[in-house]
Amino acid sequence: GPSVTPASLFHCNTSTTAIDEASSENSSAVFPNPMNQSATIYSGQKNCTVNLIDITGKTVRSFQNVNQFPFTFERGDFSSGMYLIELRSENKVERLKLVVE
């Protein structure tokens, strides 16, 4: 059958992505923080997955193919505490801390 090539081999610019990731570390933001009923994420990322991760590392909510920022989400049944918002696109991962009151 056809040989399977790991996707990582197609990225010949891995060294530059690491630098990009570091320099644009805070190109995204979430507001208000701490949040009460809802919060809005501002980002320049396109076509990304937004994961909300609780303090135990569990993904408690996930939004796929988010193309439109600012992006607002409701608190829903989140208990108060610290969360991590992970913005994950093809060549970039950003993480934002979020406090839920």
N, C-alpha and C positions, 0 to 999 in steps of 0.2 A: 504493500500500500504506500501511499504518499508519506514521506517523512514529516514529522511534526516539528516545527521550529519554535522554540520558546519566543514569546513576544518580545522579551527583553533584548534579543539579538537585533531587532529592527531599530532600536534606539541607539544610534551611534553617538548621540550627543548627551550621554548620561552625565558627564562631568559638568557640562554647562547647565543642565537642569538643576543639579544640586546647588549651584551658585545662584541661579534664578530664584530657587525656592527660598534660599536664605535671605536674599536681598528684598524680596517682595513678601516677606513673612507676614506683614500686617496690612495687606491690601484689602482685607475683608474686616468687617466689624459687625457687631450685633448691638442693637439698641431697642428699648432701654435695657440696661444691665446694672443692677438686678431687674428681672422681669416680673410682672405681676400676672396679667391675663394673656398678653400676647407680646411677641417681640419681632423685630424686623432685622433681617440680615442684609447687609450691603456688601456686594462683592463684584469684582470684574470677571469672575470665572463664568465660563459658558458651558452649558450642557453638563452639569455636575450633579452628583448625588450628595444630598445633605443628610448626614446622620446625626442624631442626637443620642449621646452616650452618657449613661449615668456613672456615678462614682465607682461602681463595681466593674465598669468596663463593658456593660451590656448595652447594646443598641436598643433604645426604647422607642425610637421612631425614625423612619427613614423616608425621605422624599427623593424619588428617582427623576432624572432628566430635568432638573431645574434649569431653565434657560433665562428666566426673567428675574432680575434683581432691580430694586429691593424686593425681598421675598419675606412675607409675613406668615408666621405660624401661631396657632393658638396654644395656650398652655395645656389645655385638656386636663388629663388626670395626673399630671406630674406632681409629685410631692416636692416640697421645698428642699433646696440643697444645691449642690454644685453639679453642673453638667458640662459636657464637652460637645461643641458643635464641630463636626468634621465636614469640610467641603472638599469633595474628592472629584477631580476631573481627570482627563486622560493623562496629563503630564504634571499634575500638581495636587498636593494635599495640604490643606490649611486647617488648623485647629484653633477654635476660639473658646475661651472659658465663658460659661454663662451661669449666673446665680439666679435661681428661682426662689422668690420670696415666699 
